Structure formats: structure tokens, C-alpha cells
Amino acid sequence: MIDTIETLHKEKFEQWLLFGQHVLFTDIRISNSIIPKNIYKYELQEDDCHPFETIIIGKHITVNFEGTILSYQPIPLDKYHYRLIDEVKDIEYLSSKAITLNQYTHKMAKNIFPTKAR
């Protein structure tokens, strides 16, 4: 669990496109209390029968937690605060090197990262 601001800012995150949006991923839970105000936090759930196959994104995942997503933009969810994921269609793993949250927010504020049109 990442539960201090210092640890959060030291963490290196994978870069993904999720639903066409550039996001950060870590397989560690992050405490809600340390998330910066300009960042949206979500959690991923993996499939019971196929570990490491992402099936749901939501505000909070209690069973089969797979990881945490941080996003500069909100990700639309359903009225229950979840959304199904088709890993083949909805996730693109970027080959870019892992980056810190500070690097991500700085670049997103300057609109350096492209997003895919859907």
C-alpha cells in the first residue's frame, strides 16, 4: 500500500492508454487520502478464472484487486461506479519507460501525450 505522499512521488508507473486516455498503472493499492486534487484514482479487478486478465475498473475493488490507475482526466463509469473492460479493445500498453506522477502531470498539463480518438 502506498500511503505517504513521499512514496507516491517516488513510485514509477507503467504508461497505458485506457479507453483512449493516457493513464498510469501500478499493481499497488494507493490510499485515497494522498491522491492530488487534479488526479483521478481508480482500481482494476482481474478475472477469477484468468489471473492478470483485467475485466473491471471502479472506484474501489475489494475482490481480485489487480492494480491502481491514475488519470489526469475522469474515466466515465456506470451509476454504480464501475465499468467493464475488454482488455483487447480498451487497453494499450505503451512501450514508453515508467514515469513518476510528477512527470505525468507536468506533461499532461502541457498536452504532450496524445490520446486516441474513439
Buried (B, 14 or more C-beta within 10 A) or exposed (E): EBEEBEBBEEBEBBBBBBBEBBBBBBEBBBBEEBBBEEBBBBBBBBBEEEEEEBBBBBEEBEEEBBBBBBBBEEBEBEEEEBBEBEBEEBBBEEEEEEBBBEBBBEBBEEEEBEBEEE
